[in-house]
Amino acid sequence: MPHIDLPPGLPGILGPMAFSPETAKPLNALAEALLRRPATLTPGERELIATYTSSRNDCHFCQSSHAAAAAHHLDGDDQLVREVCADPASAPISEKLKALLAIAGKVARSGLEVSKDDVDRAREEGATDQEIHDAVLIAAAFCMFNRYVDGLATWAPEEQSEYREPGRMLAEEGYVVAGRRIEEMVSGQAAEAGAR
């Protein structure tokens, strides 16, 4: 049961975003910029960083929803996403992404844990300053998103299959569009309630 009175029926971050549209807009814009803007890291790689960070923070909703988005970007490869969350060092991904995930994992615990050696390793594997920046900022932002979701005790579906379609929507349509849909849905519910 959520700690505050959130709009009913909206799982995870969707409830708090519907509760506070003023903060939802910049949060969705941040997610859009971090995960979908043109960049040398693919949207799938960036979603993997978000998923891995959320798994380190034990945030079921964020881990599940971004795992579904990552898998959609990666041609439905749910197994790869699971392997990355379990142990990125042994997952079948590039050495550069492994180094960036190592940095993200440290950011999930404390930004102070990221060392010069971590950054040097990422650079040795071909990561640019922009990619290192993005890995750190994605991880930092997802720590905030994870704590927002769990700090309000939001509910989340347990079945992974329930995240497949929302993951597809995030991957194909993005976070700003998803935010607008939530606003429209909540406005429609409020209008119906007012008409009764």
Sine and cosine of phi, psi and omega as CSV:
sin_phi,cos_phi,sin_psi,cos_psi,sin_omega,cos_omega
0.00,0.00,0.81,-0.59,-0.01,-1.00
-0.87,0.50,0.48,-0.88,0.00,-1.00
-0.95,0.32,-0.38,0.93,0.03,-1.00
-0.80,-0.60,0.18,-0.98,-0.06,-1.00
-0.99,0.14,1.00,-0.04,-0.01,-1.00
-1.00,-0.06,0.40,-0.91,0.07,-1.00
-0.83,0.55,0.72,-0.69,-0.09,-1.00
-0.94,0.35,0.47,-0.88,0.15,-0.99
0.99,0.11,0.00,1.00,-0.03,-1.00
-0.96,-0.28,0.90,-0.44,-0.06,-1.00
-0.98,0.18,0.36,-0.93,0.16,-0.99
0.80,0.60,-0.72,-0.70,-0.08,-1.00
-0.94,0.35,-0.26,0.97,-0.04,-1.00
-0.91,0.42,-0.61,0.79,0.04,-1.00
-0.89,0.46,-0.81,0.58,0.04,-1.00
-0.87,0.48,-0.56,0.83,0.02,-1.00
-0.93,0.38,-0.63,0.78,0.06,-1.00
-0.93,0.37,-0.56,0.83,0.03,-1.00
-0.90,0.43,-0.60,0.80,-0.08,-1.00
-0.74,-0.67,0.97,0.24,-0.03,-1.00
-0.86,0.52,-0.47,0.88,-0.02,-1.00
-0.89,0.45,-0.60,0.80,0.03,-1.00
-1.00,0.01,-0.42,0.91,0.01,-1.00
-0.88,0.47,-0.65,0.76,-0.06,-1.00
-0.86,0.51,-0.79,0.61,0.01,-1.00
-0.93,0.37,-0.50,0.86,0.04,-1.00
-0.92,0.39,-0.68,0.74,0.05,-1.00
-0.91,0.41,-0.62,0.79,0.04,-1.00
-0.90,0.43,-0.62,0.78,0.05,-1.00
-0.90,0.44,-0.73,0.68,0.02,-1.00
-0.87,0.50,-0.65,0.76,0.02,-1.00
-0.88,0.48,-0.72,0.69,-0.01,-1.00
-0.92,0.40,-0.65,0.76,-0.04,-1.00
-0.95,0.31,-0.63,0.78,-0.21,-0.98
-0.96,-0.28,-0.29,0.96,-0.13,-0.99
-0.79,-0.61,-0.23,0.97,-0.04,-1.00
-0.92,0.40,0.34,-0.94,0.08,-1.00
-0.86,0.51,0.76,-0.65,-0.04,-1.00
-0.32,-0.95,0.26,-0.97,0.01,-1.00
-0.97,0.24,-0.45,0.89,0.19,-0.98
-0.98,0.17,0.75,-0.67,-0.03,-1.00
-0.93,0.36,0.34,-0.94,0.11,-0.99
-0.83,0.56,-0.60,0.80,0.04,-1.00
-0.89,0.45,-0.67,0.74,0.03,-1.00
-0.91,0.42,-0.66,0.75,0.00,-1.00
-0.93,0.37,-0.61,0.79,0.08,-1.00
-0.91,0.42,-0.55,0.83,0.07,-1.00
-0.90,0.44,-0.64,0.77,0.04,-1.00
-0.89,0.45,-0.68,0.73,0.03,-1.00
-0.89,0.45,-0.68,0.73,-0.02,-1.00
-0.91,0.42,-0.72,0.69,-0.02,-1.00
-0.89,0.46,-0.70,0.72,0.04,-1.00
-0.86,0.51,-0.71,0.70,-0.01,-1.00
-0.90,0.43,-0.56,0.83,0.05,-1.00
-0.93,0.36,-0.61,0.80,0.05,-1.00
-0.91,0.42,-0.53,0.85,0.01,-1.00
-1.00,0.03,0.00,1.00,0.04,-1.00
0.85,0.53,0.62,0.79,0.04,-1.00
-0.99,-0.11,0.98,-0.19,-0.10,-0.99
-0.86,0.51,-0.74,0.68,-0.06,-1.00
-0.88,0.47,-0.79,0.62,-0.05,-1.00
-0.91,0.41,-0.67,0.75,0.02,-1.00
-0.87,0.49,-0.71,0.70,-0.07,-1.00
-0.94,0.35,-0.69,0.72,-0.05,-1.00
-0.94,0.35,-0.63,0.77,-0.01,-1.00
-0.98,0.19,-0.44,0.90,0.14,-0.99
-0.89,0.46,-0.66,0.75,0.02,-1.00
-0.91,0.41,-0.64,0.76,0.04,-1.00
-0.92,0.40,-0.68,0.73,0.03,-1.00
-0.87,0.48,-0.73,0.68,-0.01,-1.00
-0.87,0.49,-0.64,0.77,0.03,-1.00
-0.88,0.48,-0.70,0.72,0.04,-1.00
-0.90,0.43,-0.47,0.88,-0.07,-1.00
-0.98,-0.19,0.61,0.79,0.06,-1.00
0.83,0.56,0.61,0.80,0.08,-1.00
0.98,0.21,0.32,0.95,-0.08,-1.00
-0.99,0.13,0.97,0.25,0.03,-1.00
-0.88,0.47,-0.57,0.82,-0.03,-1.00
-0.88,0.47,-0.68,0.74,0.02,-1.00
-0.87,0.49,-0.68,0.73,-0.01,-1.00
-0.88,0.47,-0.70,0.72,0.02,-1.00
-0.88,0.47,-0.66,0.75,0.01,-1.00
-0.90,0.43,-0.64,0.77,0.03,-1.00
-0.89,0.45,-0.70,0.72,-0.01,-1.00
-0.92,0.40,-0.59,0.81,-0.03,-1.00
-0.95,0.30,-0.70,0.71,-0.06,-1.00
-0.24,-0.97,1.00,0.02,-0.05,-1.00
-0.86,0.51,-0.47,0.88,-0.03,-1.00
-0.90,0.44,-0.45,0.89,-0.01,-1.00
-0.96,-0.29,0.00,1.00,-0.01,-1.00
-0.96,0.29,0.48,-0.88,0.01,-1.00
-0.98,0.19,0.93,0.37,0.03,-1.00
-0.77,-0.63,0.17,-0.99,-0.03,-1.00
-0.91,0.42,0.44,-0.90,0.06,-1.00
-0.90,0.45,-0.54,0.84,0.05,-1.00
-0.89,0.46,-0.73,0.69,-0.01,-1.00
-0.91,0.41,-0.59,0.81,0.07,-1.00
-0.86,0.52,-0.69,0.72,0.00,-1.00
-0.91,0.41,-0.63,0.78,0.02,-1.00
-0.93,0.36,-0.61,0.80,0.05,-1.00
-0.92,0.39,-0.56,0.83,0.07,-1.00
-0.88,0.47,-0.65,0.76,0.06,-1.00
-0.90,0.43,-0.72,0.69,-0.01,-1.00
-0.86,0.50,-0.64,0.77,0.02,-1.00
-0.89,0.46,-0.59,0.81,0.04,-1.00
-0.95,0.32,-0.64,0.77,0.05,-1.00
-0.87,0.50,-0.61,0.79,0.00,-1.00
-0.86,0.51,-0.53,0.85,0.03,-1.00
-1.00,0.08,-0.76,0.64,0.02,-1.00
-0.13,-0.99,0.76,-0.65,0.04,-1.00
-0.84,0.54,-0.45,0.89,-0.01,-1.00
-0.93,0.38,-0.27,0.96,0.02,-1.00
-0.97,0.22,-0.32,0.95,0.01,-1.00
-0.94,0.35,0.82,-0.58,-0.07,-1.00
-0.93,-0.36,0.22,-0.98,0.10,-0.99
-0.85,0.52,-0.62,0.78,0.02,-1.00
-0.87,0.49,-0.64,0.77,0.03,-1.00
-0.88,0.47,-0.71,0.70,-0.01,-1.00
-0.93,0.37,-0.67,0.75,0.04,-1.00
-0.87,0.49,-0.65,0.76,0.01,-1.00
-0.89,0.47,-0.70,0.72,0.02,-1.00
-0.87,0.49,-0.68,0.73,0.02,-1.00
-0.90,0.44,-0.66,0.75,0.03,-1.00
-0.87,0.50,-0.50,0.87,0.01,-1.00
-1.00,0.02,0.11,0.99,0.11,-0.99
0.98,-0.20,0.07,1.00,0.00,-1.00
-0.95,0.32,0.68,-0.74,0.06,-1.00
-1.00,0.05,0.23,-0.97,0.08,-1.00
-0.85,0.52,-0.62,0.78,0.01,-1.00
-0.89,0.45,-0.66,0.75,0.00,-1.00
-0.93,0.38,-0.62,0.78,0.07,-1.00
-0.90,0.43,-0.72,0.70,0.07,-1.00
-0.82,0.58,-0.76,0.65,-0.07,-1.00
-0.91,0.43,-0.65,0.76,0.02,-1.00
-0.88,0.47,-0.69,0.72,0.01,-1.00
-0.91,0.41,-0.71,0.71,-0.05,-1.00
-0.94,0.35,-0.62,0.78,0.07,-1.00
-0.87,0.49,-0.74,0.68,-0.01,-1.00
-0.89,0.47,-0.70,0.71,0.00,-1.00
-0.89,0.45,-0.70,0.71,0.01,-1.00
-0.90,0.44,-0.63,0.78,-0.02,-1.00
-0.96,0.28,-0.43,0.90,0.18,-0.98
-0.87,0.49,-0.68,0.74,0.05,-1.00
-0.90,0.43,-0.76,0.65,0.00,-1.00
-0.85,0.52,-0.71,0.71,-0.02,-1.00
-0.87,0.50,-0.69,0.72,-0.03,-1.00
-0.95,0.30,-0.50,0.87,0.09,-1.00
-0.90,0.44,-0.76,0.65,-0.01,-1.00
-0.89,0.45,-0.77,0.63,-0.09,-1.00
-0.99,0.16,-0.48,0.88,0.01,-1.00
-0.92,0.38,-0.39,0.92,0.07,-1.00
-0.99,-0.16,0.08,1.00,0.03,-1.00
0.83,0.55,0.71,0.71,0.04,-1.00
-0.93,0.36,0.34,-0.94,0.03,-1.00
-0.99,-0.10,0.38,-0.93,0.02,-1.00
-0.53,-0.85,0.64,-0.77,0.08,-1.00
-0.86,0.52,0.61,-0.80,0.03,-1.00
-0.99,0.14,-0.60,0.80,-0.09,-1.00
-0.95,0.31,0.82,-0.57,0.00,-1.00
-0.88,0.48,-0.50,0.87,-0.01,-1.00
-0.88,0.48,-0.43,0.90,-0.01,-1.00
-0.96,0.29,-0.18,0.98,0.00,-1.00
-0.99,-0.13,-0.18,0.98,-0.10,-1.00
-0.87,0.49,-0.78,0.63,-0.03,-1.00
-0.93,0.37,-0.72,0.70,0.09,-1.00
-0.86,0.50,-0.59,0.81,0.05,-1.00
-0.89,0.45,-0.65,0.76,0.05,-1.00
-0.89,0.46,-0.69,0.72,0.00,-1.00
-0.88,0.47,-0.69,0.72,0.01,-1.00
-0.89,0.46,-0.70,0.72,-0.04,-1.00
-0.91,0.41,-0.64,0.77,-0.09,-1.00
-1.00,0.00,-0.58,0.81,-0.13,-0.99
-0.95,-0.32,-0.43,0.90,0.08,-1.00
1.00,-0.10,0.06,-1.00,-0.14,-0.99
-0.99,0.10,-0.57,0.82,0.01,-1.00
-0.92,0.39,-0.69,0.72,0.03,-1.00
-0.89,0.45,-0.69,0.73,0.03,-1.00
-0.87,0.50,-0.66,0.75,0.03,-1.00
-0.88,0.47,-0.66,0.75,0.03,-1.00
-0.90,0.43,-0.63,0.77,0.01,-1.00
-0.89,0.46,-0.64,0.77,0.02,-1.00
-0.89,0.46,-0.73,0.68,0.01,-1.00
-0.85,0.53,-0.71,0.71,-0.02,-1.00
-0.89,0.45,-0.66,0.75,-0.02,-1.00
-0.90,0.43,-0.72,0.69,-0.01,-1.00
-0.92,0.39,-0.64,0.77,0.06,-1.00
-0.88,0.48,-0.66,0.75,0.03,-1.00
-0.90,0.44,-0.65,0.76,0.04,-1.00
-0.90,0.43,-0.67,0.74,-0.01,-1.00
-0.91,0.42,-0.65,0.76,0.01,-1.00
-0.90,0.43,-0.66,0.75,0.04,-1.00
-0.89,0.47,-0.69,0.72,0.00,-1.00
-0.90,0.44,-0.63,0.78,0.01,-1.00
-0.93,0.36,-0.47,0.88,-0.02,-1.00
-0.98,0.21,-0.26,0.97,-0.05,-1.00
-0.98,0.22,0.00,0.00,0.00,0.00
